[in-house]
Amino acid sequence: MGDTFEQWLPLRSLGVAQLPNYGGVPAVYALRDRATGDILKFGSTRCLRTRIFRHFIGGMGGGTTERIHGKLFENKMIDRVDVAWLQTKDIAEAERKERELRAAYVEANGRRPAWDLRD
C-alpha cells in the first residue's frame, strides 16, 4: 500500500498548479502523517481541487469536511500532513479504489486510519 501513491506533497504548501488539470479531476487520495508515516484518511472525490482547498483547508462543507478541517488545524497538524492522489476516470472508479485501499489498510493494521470513519 505504501507504494500505491507515487508522490506525497506537504498539504501546507500545496498549490493548485501542482494538481493534474489544476485539480479539476476525479481522484482517490490519502492523507498521511509525515512524522509517523501513518495513513490518516483515504477518500474519493469528483474534484480534487475542491476537496483539498475548499473542503479540507477552507472548512466549507458537511460534517466530515468540518471534522477533517478541525483536525488539520488542531495543534498545527497541517504542518505535518502530506497528501497523495491517483487520478481516476470517474467518481465510480475513485470510490472503488478508496474501498480497496481502506480494506487493505484494515487487513494490514487491524483498524481504520485514524481520521477515517468509513468501513
Secondary structure as UniProt FT lines:
FT   TURN            2..4
FT   STRAND          9..10
FT   HELIX           11..13
FT   HELIX           16..18
FT   HELIX           20..23
FT   STRAND          27..33
FT   TURN            34..36
FT   STRAND          39..45
FT   HELIX           48..49
FT   HELIX           50..57
FT   HELIX           63..73
FT   HELIX           74..80
FT   STRAND          81..87
FT   HELIX           91..109
FT   TURN            114..115
//
